Amino acid sequence: MRHWHWLIEWDTPTLGHIKAIKRVVYSGRSKYQDIIVIETYEYGLALVLDGKTQSTEFDEFIYHEALVHPAMILHGAPRKVLILGGGEGATLREVLKYGSVERAVMVDIDEEVIRVCREHMRFMNEGVFEDKRVSLVIGDALDYVFNTNEAFDVIIADLSDPIVEGPSYKLYTREFYSRVGEILSPNGVFVTQATSPTNTPETHAVIYSTARSVFPKTTYYHIFIPSFEALWGFVITSKTLDPRGLDPERVDEALARHGVKTRFYDSIAHIHMFSVPRNLREFIERESRVSTFDNPVYMPA
Ligand code: SAM
């Protein structure tokens, strides 16, 4: 029998996933996290931060299209977009597909993630950092959001999960979402990745309940990501536009109008993502805890 090397990845102390490693492409440690790029058998190249798969060559488009397009289409004609995190550059790639976008600011804390992805995972960021509309900021998104005076039409949080003492847990709190609300333009839309409703359901539900405590119009949606071996969750919100009211017919019409080409997202995928089964709806809606700076929600540890 062949002797494999494995990536073993933990969602919680009692639940994990394994992938055989064909080749280690890069391995290093930045100021903030362990960074590795491996080649896998089923998913091609994979970016793994602190032991957790962030995106893979064969299915990253599902995660990035699901994260970006519902928010862009709900807004309708976004001109200014702010991305928090998103080191691979693929969130930026999806945002730049909209001709209406005049300015896209991306704030990631870790220059090294961006460098490694530009060197080893070009399929996610080919040309995006050279686009004249882009302004790349290396820094903590928390500081950026609290210090900027600029208003944005769409704000997208593509951050690592809120792990204990990690760089991102404060960006899932009520204080942070309140400030995001202040820098959203009047019809602004905010969307965040929100961990897995199946593997870490309490963390997902608290992120939703926290956003709902700040924004009147908030909902969640889910999609299965093969390389995460999990249903993945997103929370989308706005002060004025109801994400639940986004008519699926508008999705195809808006993608065509903006000339946006997708591989995964269209009206049918939209209906699928926003049609959450009863048991999950009941679990998520029951949650009333709110994450705060003093009492943040974390991934189970
Ligand atoms: N797809 C991902 C997932 O599955 O969770 C998230 C993708 S992305 C690689 C996460 C990025 O968030 C990383 O590049 C990391 O450096 C960045 N990040 C974490 N905390 C941050 C913070 N406080 N400010 C800005 N960027 C942050």
Residues whose N, C-alpha, C, O or C-beta is under 5 A from the ligand:
A	BS01	SAM	T53 Q54 L84 G85 G86 G87 E88 V107 D108 I109 D110 V113 G139 D140 A141 L142 D158 L159 S160 D161 P167 S168
